[in-house]
Amino acid sequence: MQQQGHTIFDVADGALDKGFMRMAKSAWLLLNLAFSFEPPAQLVRVPAGSAFDGDYMEDLMMMLQTEEGYNGGVHDEHRDHDDDDDDDDMVVGFMCFPGFTVRDTIIKAGVCLI
């Protein structure tokens, strides 16, 4: 006897499973790459409730609202930081993905602010 109802996990004949496996594989490859550097890359984790720091974090919601878009999270030393004064009252709601520091390069963590 076949079950008549469908659950959210039955979406598009396993598309959710395939998407999750691709995401998990990408995360695994990224971590392996990060730790293959000499010295190893340092992981930047941002706990909820932390003060926003624009040098190590990128507000993903703000990225969606600007025409500039996402720059891959790479910190540009030559970028103008006139808006750094606004960072003082911003609080991280949750981290979407971690950042890394590789030698002198900062790959920013993606966060959503509250």
N, C-alpha and C positions, 0 to 999 in steps of 0.2 A: 504494500500500500504506500503510495507516494504522499508526501506532505504537501498540502495545498498552499500554505502560507510561505512567505519569503521574509528573510531577515535582512538587515542592513549589510550583513557579510556576504550575501548572495549577489552583490552588485556586479552587473555586467560579466557574468561567468568568471568570477575570480579576479577581476580587475583590481580589487582592493588588495588581494594577496600578492599579485604581481607588483603593484605599486609599492607595497610595504617591503617586499624583498629587494626591489631596486634601491629604495631609500636606505635599507639596512646595509646593503652591499656598498653603496656610496659612502656611508658613514664609516664603515670598516676600512675601506680603501683610503679615505682621508686620514684616519688615525694612523694607519700604517705609514703613509707618506710623511705625516707630521713627525713621527718618531724615527724616521730614517735619516733625518738631518743630523749633522754633527756640529755643534751640540744639538740635542733633540729640541724640537719646538716646544714651547711652553703653552699649555692650554689655558685660555682665559675663560673662567666660568663666572657667571654673574648671578648671585642669589637674588630672589625677590626681595624688594624693600631696599636694595642698594641705591645709593645716589648715582645718577647718570653721569658718566664721564665720556665725553665725546671723543677723547683720544683712543679709547679702548672699546667703545660701544657705538652701535648705529641704531637709531630709532626706525624700525621697519615701517611703522604707521606713517611717520613723516615722509619716508621715502615714497610711499604710495601716493602722497599728496603733492609731490614736487615733480616738475618736468625733468629734473636732473636724473632721477631714477637711481637704481642700485649700482654702485661702482665696484662690486665684488668685495666690499669690506676692507679694501686696502687703504691704509692711512697714507694720505698725501701730505708730506711735510710742507709743501708750498701752498697748500690750500689756506685760504683766509679764514681765521677763526674769530671773527668779530662777534659771533653769537655765543661764545663760550660763557659769557656772564649769565645767560639764560639756563645753563646746565645746573646751577646751584639748587633750584627748586624742583627738579625733575627726579622722579622715583621710578625704578624699574618694577614693572608688574610681573613679568616673567621673561625668561631667556628662550628664544626660538632656536638658536644654534650657538655653539661656543665660538670664541675667537682663538687666535694663535699669535704668538710672537715667535718669529723665525729670524734669528740674528738681530738685525736692526729694522726688520719689517714687521708691522703690526697688521694683522688681519682681524678686523673688528668683529666682536660678538654681536649678533642680531638680537635686539630686545624690543619689547613692547612696553611703553610707559603707562603709568596710571596718573 
